[in-house]
Amino acid sequence: MALRSIEDVLFPGVDVELEWLTAGPEVVLVEVAACGPPAGCPGCGSPARRRHSSYWRTLAERPLAGRKLAIRLRVRRFFCDRARCRRTTFVEQVTGLSERHVRSSVGLKEWLRAVATELGGRAGERLCHKLSIAAGRTRLLGLLEAPEAPERAPRVLGVDEFAFRRGRTYGTILIDVETGRVVDVLPDRTSETFAAWLHKHPGAEIICRDRATVYTRAIKEAAPDAIEVADRWHLLQNLSAAVEKTCHQHRSCLRKHVEQEEPPPEPPMINLPVPELPRTPVVERTRDRHADVHQLREQKWTISAIARHLDLDGKTVRRFKTTLLDELLVAAKDFGIHNAKLLEPFKPYMDSRFTADCTSGTRLFHEIRVHGYTGSIQVARRHLAKLREGTAEPVRADIPNPRRITSWIMRPLETLTDQEEKLLNVRIACPDIDRAFALARCFRDLLASRRGGMLPDWIRQCEQEAPAPVRLFAGFLRQNLAAVTARLTLEWSSGKVEGNLNRIILWNQRCQAVCLCITPR
């Protein structure tokens, strides 16, 4: 193959002349010389007329057929004849191949920037190792450049907070809601920073925000003519929390209704011992630790000294110091209660069999296994031991918990199949839950059909007859009436903002998982 054709393959469109090529088992070394017209001075721009000298530079290039490709480039140094220029000499740069102070080619740099953009630091470093490219994560991340924010803000701007590090450092992300693209990222979530950005980038007519008051203050200060649009998800979340609190407050109504409808049968009289705490290892250890902590406190020991002496965490020592022994023992008695939840539906059966003189734990375990029990035999034996000792709690009526009732109320009616009858029974049992149900359904209809003009009437109805938690939610809507009305009227929402936030969260989780995988154990 002729040398000129090799130049066309390796350096298409680049003014260099091939002088030597060496192919080794792992590295291909190419020696070329710059042969283009003399460059202009980078300081003053005057063309070069006199050559000073030449020297060799070494550049890393993209791999060639699975081998590393190294370039030895001979460049020329020229005199700058302009008297007012501070430069005496300067070195030419080969367009499309070399840059100042960079030991890699322009093409390899673009490769590395693309890898860093798609994969980040550590994952990009592993890919470069597979591709026979020497690049660490620090170099990859150093190639990333923040895109310039547009001079004017988009017509429909979305704003929300996100976590650089959850619980510690937060920032603000700005989204063009019409296109779904990220406009800018702010280093914090303060109203001053966001207001300064709005002053610098005017033009936002509609701003979709969440319930954070800092963004509201910034909008009123820097863009008072912009229309604020509240976030749909946060509105429904606040309403759901109000409905769930109402269900919590009226749980006694549901229990009373169940007891009136189905009075529990009188259990047969059995002679049980006096109730007492079971002498389990957890209970005994709790009692001993409580005694040790209080004994050392009486000797004027500090919390940190007690923690070091007993090999405990300082928070644990403080809990044993400030909490009554009875409360600690009750918590210890219920240790592992999440495992016992599997047994809850089968406790009435075990209680009835126990009263019928069936006291064999193995036999009862096999009987409830036939009926669908999937837990362990230890949990069944533990409940049987409580029956023998008289410490077992009575079986409560099957009442849906407040969170489940809330999910029935907030879900569309067509998605309720078996739960519709249960929801009707709950509404019959408690008038306040029934009113919360009617108001929540009405608000969902207003939100779905964009009837924002009827929102003031809904708020007045809540203030007159709604339960207290729903009434507080209506008061919150009155304080943000303009933003909520805009959400119930306009088509814009924070959906695309939340989509970008989810991508950030998934990317963070993926990076954390990768870090855990590569951390030496």
Sequence and secondary structure as in RCSB ss.txt:
>XXXX:A:sequence
MALRSIEDVLFPGVDVELEWLTAGPEVVLVEVAACGPPAGCPGCGSPARRRHSSYWRTLAERPLAGRKLAIRLRV
RRFFCDRARCRRTTFVEQVTGLSERHVRSSVGLKEWLRAVATELGGRAGERLCHKLSIAAGRTRLLGLLEAPEAP
ERAPRVLGVDEFAFRRGRTYGTILIDVETGRVVDVLPDRTSETFAAWLHKHPGAEIICRDRATVYTRAIKEAAPD
AIEVADRWHLLQNLSAAVEKTCHQHRSCLRKHVEQEEPPPEPPMINLPVPELPRTPVVERTRDRHADVHQLREQK
WTISAIARHLDLDGKTVRRFKTTLLDELLVAAKDFGIHNAKLLEPFKPYMDSRFTADCTSGTRLFHEIRVHGYTG
SIQVARRHLAKLREGTAEPVRADIPNPRRITSWIMRPLETLTDQEEKLLNVRIACPDIDRAFALARCFRDLLASR
RGGMLPDWIRQCEQEAPAPVRLFAGFLRQNLAAVTARLTLEWSSGKVEGNLNRIILWNQRCQAVCLCITPR
>XXXX:A:secstr
  HHHHHHHHSTT  EEEEEEEE SSEEEEEEEE S   B TTT  B  SEEEEEEEEEEEEEETTEEEEEEEEE
EEEE   TT S SEEE   TTT  TT SB HHHHHHHHHHHHHH SHHHHHHHHHTT    HHHHHHT       
SS  SEEEEEEEEEETTTEEEEEEEETTTTEEEEEESS  HHHHHHHHHHS   SEEE  S HHHHHHHHHH TT
SEEE  HHHHHHHHHHHHHHHHHHTHHHHHHHHHHHS                  HHHHHHHHHHHHHHHHHHTT
  HHHHHHHHT  HHHHHHHHHS HHHHHHHHHTTTHHHHGGGGGGHHHHHHHHHTT   HHHHHHHHHHTT  S
 HHHHHHHHHHHHHT           HHHHHHHHHS GGG STHHHHHHHHHHH HHHHHHHHHHHHHHHHHHHT
 GGGHHHHHHHHHHHS HHHHHHHHHHHHTHHHHHHHTTSS  SHHHHHHHHHHHHHHHHHHHHHHHHS  
